[in-house]
Amino acid sequence: MLTRASVAMSSHDLVQSEIALNALQSVAVPPEPELASEIIALRGDLAFYRGDPAGAARAYRAADALAPSAGTAIRLARLEKSRGEFDSAQTWLLKGARRGSTITPEFIAGIGLQIGAIDLARGDYAAAQIRFTEVNDVFPGHWLIEAHLAQSKALAGDLDGAIALLRELATRTQSPDLADSLANMLRAAGREEESREWIERSAAIWDARMARLPEAAVGHALEHELAFGSPDRSVELAQQNLVIRPWGGAHLLMAQAYRKAGEFELAQTHIEKAKSVGIHSAALYAAESEILTVLGQLARAKSARARAKALNPRIFDPETAFIWFSHG
Amino acid sequence: MIRICLMLAAIVVPAWTPLAAHTSPNTEIRLEPSSDALVARITVPVSDYASATGNPIGDEPATLKLAAQEVAQRISISSPGGSEWSISVDSAAFTTATGPADLNATITARPAPGASTEAVSLRWDMFPANAPGHIAMVMMDEDEMAAEDAIQGALTSRSKTLVIDLGRAVSSIPAPSETPIEEAGAPATSSIPLLLAGLVIAALFALAVLAAAVRLRRRPSSTIQTSFSAED
């Protein structure tokens, strides 16, 4: 039953995850501390993705106090990152790396990737590149790690090298995320026709995944649509995404969809909602700054811009547009 | 079994999940006013230029000439009275610095003789097709000015004109000897009247609250309750 709850959570199906957790907690035998901790942590996940970060924080801390595990540490890291507390998030990830009996190269690589993602979030792209290289040494050959390496090449100024590596990866794996990232870089290089070919390939895969498992695919399909698709479809997918997981990140995506549609006042409404549920990220404040500038609220736009740069001094640099994986 | 589940739970927190769309570069129009002209340095992401115009991208003279013509046709600057400024394109080139490739163009606009140069109405009409959210940021190109202060506004395909007070924008740059007193840590003389006014308002408010409290205390509590009941 715990596996069912975890799998449902990983496919963004909060309802099924909650049903499984309720069933698990209805049994008469009290669970062992390890199991009880994981149940509480999954309850925290439900709170987090339902837009209740305070409830999530309480649950994660309770779970960590009951039976500290890599899972509780990773969750607390995610929470801290969403609040812009990057040092604390990395500390929790390092704690997670040292915990339990789940230490495999894949596990360490997963933690390392998230530590590098925090370096990206704070604008230290060179540190992130070093981290991703280390991660690739620990667990070579994984497409997501190599995708981060390709992205780092572009951030370091080697756009052609990044495109070559992404093309090889996208051809090998048929991953629509890779195809989207490649299309983004090709477009940035002015190779519009090649970019369009990859956009069409990834769009077909996202359509198929949306038909098969919409809860899991909608966030990624939305990202594709925001970058390459139509404003109307972006708003539609963002609304769907918000219904499935009404957390701060979904409100930010909703804001970006409304921005794409030119609905700047609605966009700002969702920026406010994202902020009200505890999201504190450079991407959020950068979006807010641009939206408020269009709305003519220059003083507030200036304040939002300063906040964005305080979290990531490079958020407005042109190369930041190359970040496809682990942005936010 | 529990261990397997816990491992799964640790891995279900993915390294990458969409938290926000990736950032998209905007068009930027940087204005540099002088006593007799206004220089605008324009940066348009190449994909947006291609989408907006349908033109090719490249270093060939004909391609660059076409880009320069597009810029000249799609920007206009006028004085508040409607007097159009002349526009000349000084340069146009497709470049890649550290980020995505851009069209970089520089224009010089000059007012008609006698026209006001205190403010201008800037119109920009180069937006990608079906992209009402694409933004052209307008800012002053001044080294001394922080980026936050330099931003004058934004244009979109639904709002293509922005009035810019050039006098205010230029005079808002403090010279080193003119650093505002507030920044040096001393109270601003201009804020003293506001402070006094605030104190007076606060005192009046406190008196009003006190008077209301006295009136309420004189009433029997049952009266208050009855009165609420009657109104309900």
Interface residues (C-beta under 8 A of the other chain):
Chain A: L2 T3 S6 V7 M9 S10 E32 E34 L35 E38 A41 L42 S69 A70 G71 I74 R75 R78 S82 G96 G100 S101 T102 F107 G110 L113 Q114 A117 L144 G157 L159 N184 R187 A188 A189 G190 E192 S195 G219 H220 L222 E223 L226 A227 S230 P231 G249 L252 L253 Q256 R259 K260 A261 G262 F264 S281 A283 L284 A286 A287 E290 T293 V294 G296 L298 A301 K302 R305 A306 I315 F316 D317 P318 E319 T320 A321 F322 I323 W324 F325 S326 H327 G328
Chain B: I2 R3 I4 C5 L6 M7 L8 A9 A10 I11 V12 V13 P14 A15 W16 T17 P18 L19 A20 A21 H22 T23 S24 P25 N26 P45 V46 S47 A50 I57 F94 T96 A97 T98 G99 P100 A101 D102 N130 A131 P132 G133 I135 M137 A147 E148 D149 I151 Q152 G153 A154 T156 S157 R158 S159
